[in-house]
Amino acid sequence: LGDAYDLIKQIPDKSIDLIYTDPPYKLSSGGGGKSELSKRIVKTNYVDLIDIRSGIDYAILNEFVRVMKKIYIYIWCSKEQILDYMKYFVEQKGCLFDVLFWGKTNPTPATNNLFLNDVEYLLMFRDAGTYYSKEYELKSKYYISPLNKNDKDDYGHPTIKPFELVKRHIKNSTNENDLVLDPFMGSGTTAVACKELGRNFIGFEINEKYHKIAVDRLNGIKKNGQMSLFDTDFEQLSLLNNGEKNEY
């Protein structure tokens, strides 16, 4: 629990195998209109996402490079951020890259004289010689699905990404016991994917509510307090309960 810009300074040089992260997007101004739908879009962009719509301080990219053994990063971003990230990692650092995306089959049906908001972008940058899986089923550059409303309902984060997609990317780019960093952890999707895949992870989250949700999620508890039996780490729960054993 804390500020990524401070906490990352505690991580030793060249100790991280992969960064997988979904930092705050830089969102363009837009909206307007008098319809109820337009009003809801404005509320989403300017109220619900107020803490995560102004982008990041790009100085943290230097810290990302410092802590990685070799540059290897997946970074979700808005269209407005693509050029900035490309200039840094490709022009300045000479990285290989791919542009991946998540296509949504049921986007919000409003355009406001723009294209539909039916795509989210994921940029992958890496140095030559980094691990890359040979498994064919992990290689698709796109992922098509409906909006993941169930995850949002279960874990309460407005920009949560599809779990199976995150898991696929991490599996594609790491081996078991590798160390993955997510400096903007949100509701813990990266951490849970690492846990299922046998990867180690470090995550930072500045928002107390989302930090608690992430910790609970790692122990199979949804935001409403209900327990997901398939995900629950009962041994860890007993440790959290003052070391007392619980019977299930």
C-alpha positions in Angstrom: 0.0 0.0 0.0 1.7 3.2 -1.1 2.8 5.5 -3.9 4.5 3.7 -6.8 6.8 6.7 -7.4 8.3 6.2 -4.0 8.1 2.5 -3.5 9.8 1.5 -6.7 12.9 3.2 -5.4 13.2 0.4 -2.8 13.5 -2.3 -5.5 17.1 -3.3 -6.3 18.6 -2.8 -9.8 18.0 -5.5 -12.3 15.9 -7.7 -10.1 12.6 -7.8 -12.0 11.9 -10.3 -14.9 8.7 -8.6 -16.2 6.6 -5.5 -15.6 2.9 -6.0 -16.4 0.9 -2.9 -15.5 -2.2 -0.8 -16.2 -1.2 2.7 -15.2 -3.6 5.7 -15.2 -4.7 6.6 -18.8 -4.4 10.1 -20.2 -8.0 10.6 -21.5 -8.9 13.2 -24.1 -11.5 15.8 -23.3 -14.8 15.1 -24.9 -18.4 14.3 -24.3 -20.9 17.0 -24.1 -24.4 16.5 -25.5 -27.6 16.6 -23.7 -28.8 13.0 -23.9 -28.8 10.8 -20.8 -26.2 8.6 -22.4 -23.9 11.5 -23.0 -24.3 12.6 -19.4 -23.4 9.1 -18.2 -20.2 9.1 -20.4 -19.2 12.5 -18.9 -19.8 11.2 -15.4 -17.6 8.1 -16.1 -14.8 10.2 -17.6 -14.8 13.1 -15.1 -16.2 11.6 -11.8 -15.7 7.9 -11.7 -12.2 8.0 -13.2 -11.1 11.3 -11.7 -8.1 9.7 -10.0 -6.9 7.7 -13.0 -7.5 9.9 -16.0 -4.6 12.3 -16.0 -1.8 9.9 -17.1 1.5 9.3 -15.3 4.7 11.1 -14.7 6.9 9.5 -17.4 10.0 9.9 -15.2 8.9 6.6 -13.6 9.9 4.9 -16.9 13.5 5.4 -15.9 12.8 3.5 -12.7 11.1 0.7 -14.7 14.2 0.3 -16.8 16.5 0.4 -13.7 14.7 -2.5 -11.9 14.3 -4.8 -14.9 17.0 -7.4 -15.6 16.3 -6.7 -19.3 13.6 -4.4 -20.6 10.4 -6.4 -20.7 7.1 -4.7 -20.1 3.5 -4.8 -21.0 1.8 -1.5 -20.5 -1.9 -0.7 -21.0 -2.5 2.8 -22.3 -4.9 5.2 -24.0 -4.5 6.2 -27.6 -3.1 9.6 -26.5 -0.2 7.8 -24.7 1.0 5.5 -27.5 3.4 7.9 -29.1 5.0 8.9 -25.8 5.7 5.3 -24.9 6.9 4.4 -28.3 9.3 7.3 -28.4 10.8 6.3 -25.0 11.1 2.5 -25.4 11.7 2.3 -29.2 13.5 5.5 -30.1 15.5 6.0 -26.9 15.9 2.4 -25.7 15.9 0.5 -28.9 13.3 -2.1 -27.8 11.5 -4.6 -29.9 7.7 -4.0 -29.7 4.2 -5.2 -30.4 0.9 -3.4 -30.3 -1.8 -5.7 -28.8 -5.4 -4.9 -28.2 -8.6 -6.0 -26.4 -11.7 -5.6 -28.6 -15.0 -5.2 -26.9 -18.1 -6.7 -28.5 -20.5 -4.5 -26.5 -19.0 -1.0 -26.1 -20.9 2.0 -24.9 -23.1 2.9 -27.9 -22.1 6.5 -28.3 -19.6 8.2 -30.6 -19.8 12.0 -30.2 -18.3 12.3 -33.7 -15.5 9.8 -32.9 -15.0 6.1 -33.4 -16.5 3.8 -30.8 -14.6 3.2 -27.6 -14.4 -0.5 -28.4 -10.7 -1.1 -28.3 -8.1 -0.9 -25.5 -4.4 -0.8 -26.3 -1.6 -2.8 -24.8 2.0 -2.1 -25.7 4.7 -4.7 -25.3 8.4 -3.6 -25.3 11.3 -6.0 -24.8 15.1 -6.3 -25.2 16.5 -8.9 -27.6 17.2 -12.1 -25.8 14.3 -12.0 -23.4 12.1 -15.1 -22.8 9.3 -15.7 -25.3 7.1 -18.7 -25.1 6.7 -21.0 -28.2 3.1 -22.0 -27.3 1.0 -21.2 -30.3 -2.2 -20.5 -28.2 -0.5 -17.6 -26.4 0.5 -15.7 -29.5 -2.6 -13.9 -30.7 -2.2 -10.1 -30.7 -5.9 -9.5 -30.1 -8.6 -10.6 -27.6 -12.3 -10.3 -28.3 -14.8 -10.4 -25.5 -17.8 -8.5 -24.0 -17.1 -5.9 -21.4 -16.0 -7.7 -18.2 -18.9 -6.5 -16.1 -18.8 -9.5 -13.7 -15.2 -8.7 -12.7 -16.1 -5.0 -12.2 -19.0 -6.1 -10.0 -16.9 -8.6 -8.1 -13.8 -6.5 -7.5 -15.0 -2.9 -7.8 -12.4 -1.4 -10.2 -13.6 0.6 -13.2 -10.8 -0.3 -15.5 -10.2 -4.0 -14.6 -8.8 -6.0 -17.5 -9.9 -9.6 -18.5 -8.2 -12.0 -16.2 -7.6 -14.7 -18.8 -5.9 -12.2 -21.1 -3.6 -10.9 -18.4 -2.8 -14.5 -17.5 -2.0 -15.4 -21.1 0.4 -12.5 -21.5 2.3 -13.3 -18.3 2.6 -17.0 -19.2 3.9 -16.0 -22.6 6.7 -13.9 -21.2 7.9 -15.5 -18.0 8.9 -18.9 -16.5 7.8 -20.3 -13.2 9.3 -18.5 -10.2 10.1 -15.4 -12.2 9.4 -12.1 -10.5 6.7 -9.8 -12.0 6.1 -6.2 -10.9 2.9 -4.3 -11.2 3.4 -0.7 -9.9 -0.3 0.2 -10.4 -1.9 -2.9 -9.1 -5.6 -1.8 -8.9 -7.7 -4.7 -7.8 -4.9 -7.3 -8.1 -5.5 -8.9 -11.5 -1.7 -9.2 -12.1 -1.1 -10.7 -8.7 -3.8 -13.3 -9.0 -2.6 -14.3 -12.4 1.0 -14.7 -11.1 -0.3 -16.8 -8.1 -2.1 -19.2 -10.4 0.9 -19.5 -12.8 3.5 -20.0 -10.1 5.2 -16.7 -10.6 6.4 -14.4 -7.8 5.1 -10.8 -7.8 5.4 -7.4 -6.3 2.5 -5.0 -6.5 1.9 -1.4 -5.4 -1.5 0.3 -5.0 -2.0 3.8 -3.6 -5.7 3.6 -3.1 -6.6 1.9 0.3 -9.9 0.5 -1.0 -8.4 -1.2 -4.1 -5.4 -2.4 -2.0 -7.8 -4.1 0.4 -9.8 -5.6 -2.5 -6.6 -6.9 -4.1 -5.4 -8.6 -0.8 -8.9 -10.1 -0.3 -9.0 -11.2 -3.9 -5.7 -13.1 -3.4 -7.5 -15.0 -0.6 -10.6 -15.7 -2.6 -12.8 -12.9 -1.2 -14.9 -10.7 -3.4 -15.6 -7.0 -2.6 -18.9 -7.9 -1.1 -17.3 -10.3 1.3 -18.4 -13.4 -0.4 -15.9 -16.2 -0.7 -14.9 -17.8 -4.0 -14.0 -21.4 -2.9 -12.0 -22.1 -6.0 -9.6 -19.2 -5.4 -9.3 -19.2 -1.6 -6.0 -19.8 0.0 -7.2 -21.2 3.3 -3.7 -21.6 4.7 -3.0 -17.9 4.1 -6.4 -17.0 5.6 -5.5 -18.9 8.8 -2.2 -16.9 9.0 -4.1 -13.6 8.6 -6.4 -14.7 11.4 -3.6 -14.4 14.1 -2.2 -17.7 13.2 -5.3 -19.6 14.4 -6.4 -22.5 12.3 -9.8 -22.3 10.8 -11.9 -25.4 9.9 -13.6 -25.3 6.4 
